[in-house]
């Protein structure tokens, strides 16, 4: 029985219908799942996190290759199916809930096909975690934003944050017929590896995160104007805020033209 036939069977058995608003596009291509596992170099010693376990096709493969799989699924109907389908695996920990809200035990690798609807918050969730590598499927348009060049239309806070913390590799395009139902968007496999050494110095990462987020809400304005909301939030009145903004590094450059390391310099100046 193919994975497509298996998925159809399970949907009938459990009364499950893919929900578009949940981004439920189930992988039904065994070769594609093997490829993802290979890209993560999953070994018997690994603890692997899977986000959006679906019908457990990838979960089963990972369980056969790793020490433990932490499988997270938000849909209660799918959790019921997974409990039955994965019952013979004693190295699978099934967690019901959103990856963004539930407690997750330590893990070393991430291999998953998460819902496209949570790509951005998931990326920021991963930025705060310690792990060896993550192999994920993303909408191609989203993946291109992760390493977009400075000044381009796709350049934004995602590119800045990933440049600071991750090595990003777009590995393969995924055919739409690898999913059921086929997605409306182009899909790509991306591998993220935390950098051993960060490329520039940041004195206070919370300030860095806030500065990047605040400035990119006004990406086409000059730094001297875009930074004013940050300064006012941190206690400077109007005149003092303007004076401070006028002497900041890169104050005359537009936000979209700042390199990631420029944001680091600005954040260090503002955290001093």
N, C-alpha and C positions, 0 to 999 in steps of 0.2 A: 504493500500500500504506500503510495507516494505521500509526502507531507501535505500536499494539497488535498488529497482524498482524506487523509487523517484529520485535517482541520475541518473539512466539511462534516465528517462523521461526528467530531466532538461538538461542533456547533449544534447539530441536530440533537445529540444526546443530552446536552446541557441547556438547550434553549438559548443559545448565545448568538447574537447578531452584532457584527462589528459596528462600533459607534464612531462616526466620523469626528465628532467633537472631542473624543478622547484620543484621537490619533491612532486608532486601532487598525494597523496594517500588519497582519501576521506574516512572518517569514515562512515560506513554503519551499525553500530551495536548500537541500542538504549540502550541496557543494559550497554555497555561499556561507552557510554556518561554519563549515570546516575551515573556510578561508579566514573568517574572523578569529576563530580560535588560533589558527596558525600565526596570524599577524600579532597576536598577544603572547605568542610562545607559551601557551598554557602548559604547566607541568604538574606532576603529582604533588609537589610541595605547595602549590598556590592556593590561596583563598580568593575566590573570584566573586565580584559583585555583578549581578545582572539586574538591570532596571527595566521593568516592563516585561515580565516573564511570559506573558501571553499564554499559549498552550503548552509551554515547556519544552519545545523542540530544541532550542539552544541550551536550556537548562540541563536537559538529559545528556547532551554531548559534553558540556562542561563538567558535569558530575563524574563522567567516565574518565576524564583526564586530570582532574584536580583533587586536592585534598578536601575542599569544601566549596559549595556554592551558596551565596546569600542571594536569594531570588526575591525581588520586590515586585509586587503587583497590586495596583490600586483598585481593580475591578473585582468586587466580591464574587461575581459569577465565575470569573476565571480562576479565582483562588480555590473555589470548590472543585473545579476540574483539575487544577494542579495538585491538590491534596490527594486525589485519587490516582492521577497519572504518574505522579512521582513517588508514590508510597514505598516503592522498593528501594529508593535511594536514601540511605541513612546519613549521607553527607550533604544533603540539601536543607538549608534553613529557609523556610518560606515566610515572608513578612508581608502582611496585608496593609496597604496604605500608600500614600504618596511618598516618594523618595525625599521630597522636600520637607516632610513633616515628621516622619517616623525616625526612631533611633536605629542606627545601623552599626553592627559590630565591626571591628577592624577588618580591613581587606587589603590585598596587595595589588590586584588587577581588576579592571572593569572591562567586561565584554558584554555588549548589549545593543539592542535595537529600541531605544527609548522613543516614546511618542514625540513627534516633531513639535508638538505644541509646548513642550517643556524644555526645548533645546537651550534657550537662553538662561533661564533660572538654573537648569541642571549644570551648565558650564560654570556659573558662578558658585554653585554648590561644590563642584569639584575643585575649584580654585582654593577652597579652604581645607581640602583634605590632603592627606599624605598617602601616596600610592606609587606603584612602579610604572604603570602605563594604563591607558584606557583606549580601547578600540570600540568605536561607536559609529552608528549610522546617523547622518545628519542630512537635512535638506541641503542640496548643493549650494543654494543661495546663501544659507546660513554659514556653511563651511567656508565659503569665500570671504566672509567677513572676519574670520578668525585670524587671517594673515594678510589682510588688505593693506596695500601700500599707503604710506602717508599722503594725505591730500585727495585720495580717491573717494568716490561716492560711498564706497563700502567701509571706509576707514572710520572707526569709532572706538568706543570704550572696550568692546570685545577684543579688538586687535591690540590695543594697548595692554590690557590685562594678560592676554595670552602671550604676547611678546615678552612680558616680564617673567612669567611663571612657567610657560610650556614650550616645548618643541612641538610643532604642529606639522603633520604629514597627511595630505590627501592621497589616499592609496588607490582606490578603485571606484569607478562608477558602478552602481548596482542597477541591473535591469528591473524595470517596473514589474515584470512578471515573476520576480522573485518573491513578491508579496501577494497576499490575498486579504482584502481587495487591493488591486494595484493603486499606489498613491498617485495623486494628481501632480506631484512635483518630482524633479530629478533628485536622486539620492546618491550619496557618496560615503565611502568608509573613511573615517578619519582616525588617526592614531595620535594621542596626546602623551607626551612624556615630560614629567616635571624636570625642570632644568636643575642640574647639580649646582651650578653657580648662577646667580641672578646676573643679568647683563649690566645693571646699573644699581647704584646704591639708593635705598629708600630708608629714611630715618624712622618713619612712622607709617606702617602700611595702611592703617585706618584712614589717616589723613590723605595718603596717596589715592586710596579708593574713592574717597569723597571728592577730592579735587577733580579726578578724571570724570566721575559721574556728573558733577556740577557743570564743568566746562562744556561737556558734550551736549548738554541741553541747549547750548547756544553755539554750536559748532562753527557757524559762519561769522561770528563776532570776534573782535580782537580780545585778547586775553584780559586787557585792562578793564573791559566792560563785562566780560563773561564771568570774571572772578568775584565781582561785587556781591552777589548773593552769598557766596561762601564767607566772605569777610564780615558781612553784616550778621550772618548767622552766628559767627564766633565773636561777636561783641563790639565790633568797630562801628561807630556811627558814620553817617554819610560822608562828611568831610575827611575824617580819618581814613575811611575805607578807600576813598578816591586817591588820597595821597599814597597810601600803601600800594594800591594797584598800579600807580604810575611809576613806581620804582622796581616793580617785580621784573625778574628776567623774562624775556620774550613778551613784554607787555604789549608791544605793537604788532605781534604776529597774530594771525587768525588761528583759532583753536584747531581747525582741521589740518593746519600745516605744522603742528607740533609733533615731533618725533616722540616715541614712547619715553626715551631718556629725558626729553625736555619736561615731560610731566613729572618725572622724578625730581628734577632740579626745582621745579615750582613747588612741589609738595614739601621738599626739604626746607625751602625758604619759608613756607607758610607754617611749618610745624616748629620752627626755631623759636 
